[in-house]
Amino acid sequence: MSKGEETRQAILGRAFELANVVGVTGLSIGRLAEATGLSKSGLFAHFGSKEALEVAVVEEAAHQFVQAVLVPALREPRGEPRVRALFEHWLAWGQRPGGCFFVGASAELDDRTGPARDALVRACKDWIDEIAKAVRIAVREGHFRTDTDADQLAFEIYGIMTSGHSFHRFLRDPVALDRTRKAFERLLASVRASHPGRSR
């Protein structure tokens, strides 16, 4: 990685932290200049526009999410253990300062159009696809029933995750995490094979 790329990556890391607090649209070249101590002209050289900065921040969030959630989960055994790991690492991700970037940004950008929203949609769909993929593997491993609808289960897991985040972060429900895990356990119990681990 060149020095210029290292500098840009450091700027993006700071921009992501800032966006997690002020929102994607609240992030500006000027505000980022204040946060990094760099000049506006220097930041424009890296990003060119506020819109390009927004897209870059969403892509940086997706990169950090993959490293924090997906990569460690993929180290777990295939099947239900991996589905569980995806869930638990996502819960941990949501406990970071500012909460889950994607939940906040989805509410912020849902009525907008443009590249930043498009980048966010891609990142969220990629995550849902990864959940569905892990479910399909769990079916092949004999952990989940063969009639399990992977896309439906991914939808329901995603729904549990986002509602749990809302109850925890917004409603400040002290038992939100317990309820989130209980809902997840009930969902898995509904699709678990009668003899887990045996291919059917």
C-alpha positions as CSV (number, residue, x, y, z in Angstrom):
1,M,0.0,0.0,0.0
2,S,1.4,3.4,-1.0
3,K,1.7,6.3,1.4
4,G,-1.2,8.0,-0.4
5,E,-3.4,4.9,0.0
6,E,-2.4,4.7,3.7
7,T,-3.4,8.3,4.2
8,R,-6.7,7.8,2.4
9,Q,-7.4,4.7,4.5
10,A,-6.7,6.6,7.7
11,I,-9.0,9.4,6.6
12,L,-11.8,6.9,5.8
13,G,-11.4,5.3,9.2
14,R,-11.9,8.6,10.9
15,A,-14.8,9.5,8.5
16,F,-16.5,6.2,9.4
17,E,-16.2,7.0,13.1
18,L,-17.6,10.4,12.5
19,A,-20.5,9.2,10.3
20,N,-21.5,6.7,13.0
21,V,-22.2,9.7,15.2
22,V,-23.4,12.5,12.9
23,G,-24.8,10.3,10.1
24,V,-23.8,9.9,6.5
25,T,-25.5,13.1,5.3
26,G,-24.1,15.0,8.4
27,L,-20.6,14.2,7.2
28,S,-19.0,17.0,5.2
29,I,-15.6,17.8,3.8
30,G,-15.4,20.7,6.3
31,R,-16.3,18.6,9.3
32,L,-13.9,15.9,8.3
33,A,-11.1,18.5,7.9
34,E,-11.7,19.6,11.4
35,A,-11.7,16.0,12.7
36,T,-8.5,15.0,10.9
37,G,-6.6,18.3,11.0
38,L,-6.2,18.1,7.2
39,S,-7.1,20.9,4.7
40,K,-10.3,20.9,2.7
41,S,-8.3,21.0,-0.5
42,G,-6.3,17.9,0.6
43,L,-9.5,16.0,1.3
44,F,-11.0,17.1,-2.0
45,A,-7.9,15.6,-3.6
46,H,-8.9,12.3,-2.1
47,F,-12.6,12.3,-2.7
48,G,-13.5,15.1,-5.1
49,S,-17.0,15.7,-3.6
50,K,-19.3,15.2,-0.6
51,E,-21.2,12.6,-2.6
52,A,-18.0,10.6,-3.3
53,L,-17.1,10.9,0.4
54,E,-20.5,9.5,1.4
55,V,-20.0,6.5,-0.9
56,A,-16.5,5.9,0.3
57,V,-17.7,5.9,3.9
58,V,-20.4,3.4,3.2
59,E,-17.9,1.1,1.5
60,E,-15.5,1.5,4.4
61,A,-18.3,0.6,6.8
62,A,-18.9,-2.6,4.7
63,H,-15.2,-3.4,4.8
64,Q,-15.1,-3.0,8.6
65,F,-18.3,-5.1,8.9
66,V,-16.8,-7.9,6.9
67,Q,-13.7,-7.9,9.0
68,A,-15.5,-7.7,12.4
69,V,-18.5,-10.0,11.6
70,L,-18.1,-12.2,8.5
71,V,-14.4,-13.2,8.7
72,P,-14.5,-14.5,12.3
73,A,-17.8,-16.3,11.7
74,L,-16.3,-18.1,8.7
75,R,-13.7,-19.6,11.0
76,E,-16.5,-21.5,12.8
77,P,-17.6,-24.9,11.7
78,R,-20.1,-25.0,8.8
79,G,-23.8,-25.2,9.5
80,E,-25.6,-24.0,12.6
81,P,-22.4,-23.0,14.5
82,R,-21.6,-20.6,11.7
83,V,-25.1,-19.2,11.6
84,R,-24.9,-18.6,15.3
85,A,-21.5,-17.0,14.9
86,L,-22.8,-14.5,12.3
87,F,-25.6,-13.6,14.7
88,E,-23.3,-13.2,17.8
89,H,-20.7,-11.1,15.9
90,W,-23.5,-8.9,14.5
91,L,-24.8,-8.3,18.1
92,A,-21.2,-7.3,19.1
93,W,-21.0,-5.0,16.1
94,G,-24.1,-3.3,17.2
95,Q,-22.6,-2.6,20.7
96,R,-19.9,-0.3,19.2
97,P,-20.1,3.4,19.8
98,G,-22.9,4.8,17.7
99,G,-24.5,1.4,17.3
100,C,-24.8,-0.4,13.9
101,F,-23.9,1.9,11.1
102,F,-26.2,0.1,8.7
103,V,-29.3,0.4,10.8
104,G,-28.8,4.1,11.3
105,A,-27.8,4.8,7.7
106,S,-30.8,2.8,6.4
107,A,-33.2,5.0,8.4
108,E,-31.3,8.1,7.2
109,L,-31.1,7.2,3.5
110,D,-34.3,5.2,2.9
111,D,-36.1,8.1,1.2
112,R,-33.0,9.4,-0.7
113,T,-31.8,8.5,-4.1
114,G,-28.2,8.4,-5.4
115,P,-24.9,6.6,-5.1
116,A,-24.7,6.6,-1.3
117,R,-28.0,4.9,-0.9
118,D,-27.1,2.5,-3.7
119,A,-23.9,1.5,-2.0
120,L,-25.8,1.0,1.3
121,V,-28.4,-1.2,-0.4
122,R,-25.6,-3.3,-2.0
123,A,-23.9,-3.8,1.4
124,C,-27.1,-4.7,3.2
125,K,-28.1,-7.2,0.4
126,D,-24.6,-8.7,0.5
127,W,-25.1,-9.3,4.3
128,I,-28.5,-10.9,3.9
129,D,-27.1,-13.1,1.1
130,E,-24.4,-14.3,3.4
131,I,-26.9,-15.2,6.1
132,A,-29.0,-17.1,3.5
133,K,-25.8,-18.8,2.2
134,A,-24.9,-19.9,5.8
135,V,-28.5,-21.3,6.2
136,R,-28.2,-23.3,3.0
137,I,-25.0,-24.8,4.2
138,A,-26.7,-25.7,7.5
139,V,-29.3,-27.5,5.5
140,R,-26.7,-29.4,3.5
141,E,-24.9,-30.3,6.8
142,G,-28.1,-31.8,8.1
143,H,-28.4,-29.2,10.9
144,F,-31.6,-27.6,9.5
145,R,-34.6,-29.3,7.9
146,T,-34.4,-29.9,4.2
147,D,-37.6,-27.9,3.6
148,T,-36.1,-24.8,5.2
149,D,-36.5,-21.7,3.1
150,A,-33.1,-20.0,3.3
151,D,-34.2,-16.7,2.0
152,Q,-37.2,-16.6,4.4
153,L,-35.0,-17.5,7.3
154,A,-32.4,-14.9,6.4
155,F,-35.3,-12.4,6.3
156,E,-36.4,-13.4,9.8
157,I,-32.9,-13.4,11.2
158,Y,-32.3,-9.9,9.8
159,G,-35.6,-8.8,11.2
160,I,-34.7,-10.1,14.7
161,M,-31.3,-8.3,14.5
162,T,-32.7,-4.9,13.4
163,S,-35.6,-5.0,15.9
164,G,-33.2,-6.0,18.6
165,H,-31.0,-3.1,17.8
166,S,-33.9,-0.7,17.9
167,F,-35.1,-2.0,21.2
168,H,-31.6,-1.8,22.7
169,R,-30.4,1.5,21.2
170,F,-33.5,3.6,20.7
171,L,-36.0,2.3,23.2
172,R,-33.2,1.5,25.7
173,D,-34.9,-1.7,26.8
174,P,-32.6,-3.2,29.4
175,V,-33.6,-6.7,28.4
176,A,-33.4,-6.2,24.7
177,L,-30.3,-8.3,24.1
178,D,-31.9,-11.2,26.1
179,R,-35.1,-10.9,24.1
180,T,-33.1,-10.8,20.8
181,R,-31.3,-14.0,21.6
182,K,-34.5,-15.7,22.8
183,A,-36.2,-14.8,19.5
184,F,-33.2,-16.1,17.6
185,E,-33.2,-19.4,19.6
186,R,-36.9,-19.9,18.9
187,L,-36.4,-19.3,15.2
188,L,-33.5,-21.8,15.0
189,A,-35.6,-24.4,17.0
190,S,-38.3,-24.1,14.4
191,V,-36.0,-25.2,11.5
192,R,-33.6,-27.6,13.3
193,A,-33.5,-31.1,11.9
194,S,-34.9,-33.9,14.1
195,H,-31.4,-35.5,14.1
196,P,-29.0,-32.5,13.7
197,G,-25.8,-33.3,11.9
198,R,-27.1,-36.1,9.9
199,S,-27.6,-35.3,6.2
200,R,-31.1,-36.1,5.0
